[in-house]
Amino acid sequence: MTTTVKTDAESGTGAERAPWTPDELTERLRAVSAARYHDRHPFNVRMHEGTLTRAELRRWIANRFHYQRHIPVKDALILAKFDDPALRRGWSRRIRDHDGERPGEGGIERWLRLGEAAGIPRAELWDTSRVLPGVRLAVDGYVNFCRLRPALDAVAASLTELSAPDLMRTRIAAFERHYPWIDTEGLTYFRGRVGQGGRDGQEALGLVRAWARTREEQERAVAALAFKCDVLWSLLDAVSGGAPAGSSCGAFGEAAGAGAGAGAGVGEGDGDA
Ligand SMILES: O=C(O)c1cc(C(=O)O)c2c(n1)C(=O)C(=O)c1cc(C(=O)O)[nH]c1-2
């Protein structure tokens, strides 16, 4: 394969195509997160205010599990793009964080325990019966992005994790204050992610800063992060919308077809905040 490299003058774009410095790139990445990260999504805002019903919170836990279980899958797809043993060693730690070193450990197990603390049997999380159509599409979109795009784009998409630790702290405080019906033991997943998310985000940022040298590569990294913000946002849009009519996939003690806010629970004190 031959690659033709055009100078700025040849491509007719002049100085505007000059690469950003690594710090300028970082600033642009942070600006994308500041504008589009899902901490500002109305569903998260309601979660933090304490106004989600039990049914809504269960719907979120069950649907977010679909995202969680696919994180190590997308990380394995990224791993397969690396030909450097040191890179693979570093990235494979993410898979172990989620899958654990042995049965009964790891992030997926901790999310299953969160589900149990909220009254959702683990079999019901595994069998995907609660997964909403929009959540399936958002998660597929992210996995396929990491499958099909170059390593730079796939790693840049994970940079939402730079914003995740603050969100985890807010979430833990909100759960303890507003949703005491969920045993605090169930929050272990979020507690662990404060440190893991920060570390993973910094590691990915170092790689993106080192790899994205041309303006085209830098713009791809920024676009990848924007795409990932859209994945997380779309997931919450779907969770907010609730179950399609006639389906039980988003419903927890609600009539099928009821949307967000219609959390009149069936015999489980659902309306309390
Ligand atoms: O609960 C959240 O808001 C949240 C957000 C994100 C994120 O920002 O991508 C991740 C997680 N959680 C998470 O638990 C997680 O393991 C994770 C991995 C990744 C990733 O893209 O590699 N993001 C996130």
The ligand as an ORCA input file, in Angstrom:
! r2SCAN-3c Opt
* xyz 0 1
  O     -21.040      4.622     35.192
  C     -20.543      5.391     34.403
  O     -20.968      6.530     34.218
  C     -19.396      4.906     33.612
  C     -18.915      5.630     32.573
  C     -17.869      5.092     31.817
  C     -17.365      5.963     30.773
  O     -17.317      7.179     31.027
  O     -17.035      5.523     29.698
  C     -17.374      3.814     32.120
  C     -17.906      3.191     33.264
  N     -18.903      3.723     33.978
  C     -17.424      1.938     33.700
  O     -17.883      1.430     34.724
  C     -16.427      1.281     32.965
  O     -16.000      0.201     33.358
  C     -15.962      1.861     31.794
  C     -15.072      1.402     30.835
  C     -15.083      2.340     29.864
  C     -14.383      2.304     28.585
  O     -14.835      2.972     27.664
  O     -13.382      1.584     28.471
  N     -15.882      3.366     30.213
  C     -16.427      3.094     31.385
*
